Each structure stands twice: as C-alpha cells, then as structure tokens.
Amino acid sequence: FLFVIMTREYTIDELNKIIAQAKAGDRESFAIIYNEFYTPIFRYFYGRTGDKDLAEDLTQDVFLKGYNSLSNYSIGSASPLAYFYTIAHNCLIDHWRRVSPEYLDENHLETLPDLRAQTDKLSIDEENARILQIGLSALTPDQREVLTLKYLNELSTKEIAEILDKSEEAIRQIVVRALRAMSQKLEKYGP
C-alpha cells in the first residue's frame, strides 16, 4: 500500500468517491481510507482495551476485514467511518469473547487506559484524568463504548445507533444514563 499523510479533512461525498475507487481495485484509494480512519479506529480500541499493542493489532484486523469486504459496502449518505466502526465493534466483541474481560470497578482503576496518551485532542492534567477514570469506572461496558464513540470519536447519535445496531433513542438513553452515573460517582470526590 502507498501511505499518504493526510493534510485535509474529506467530506462524506469525497470519502464515498474514494471508497468507490477502492472498490474498483485502486489500492492508493484504500491507502487514503487507511490513513484517514486509522487514528479514530486505533483510539476506539485503545480507549476500550488500554493496551497499545492490542489496539494496533485490532486496528490492523479492521482494515484487513474492511479491505476484504469492500464489495459489500454500500455507498450512501452515512459516514464511511461508521462502516469501519461497525467492523471495529464486531472485532472487539470477538476479542472479548476470546478473553472473557473483567468488568471494571473501583478496585480496577489502575487498569483503565491513560486517557492523556490516547489522543492529542485531549489535554487534561493528571488530576482531571484521574477524576475521569473514576467516573468511567461507574459505567457499564456499553455506556463506556457509547461515550467513547460520541465524545472521543465525535460520531453522531445516528452513526452510533448504526454501529451498535440500536435505535437512536436507545443511544440517547444510554448517554443520559451514563452521564448521570458518572455524575453520581464523582459527587463523592467533590468539585
């Protein structure tokens, strides 16, 4: 593959044209897709696993599966990134089925990923990261996934609903419940 450094953001229509070219066998177009979507998919995995090497492996799996299934991709008005998130979501489910993860509680805070290293968009100090980790520990895995997709990966409610195969209303309810659970958990820690 030819890897290109992205210097601009693409519109959904532009991405759909690039995907159409990739579907037609243009490897350079798939390299653009790879470069455009690698970071958000990696962040998704790293935010869910806290393991950089595992996140890299799972990210590579997503692009391999995405490349092999491009013929099944239907070009439409939804973000093409949602297609790759759907693959990522399914890869993560398969991974967790293989390893039987523990659910997080307050005693497992040290296993949460360091969110400061996760993205250059987040510039929070150590105390805020600790508080955020405490808040995240109050959430179910589904709630953490929805908040990650919504706030770290900046997907719309509609896109999240498509990825998780839930209604938009269900996603909104998960967000409300997750934010409420975080708020209640953090009340113990003061302002």
Disulfide bonds with the S-S distance in Angstrom:
none
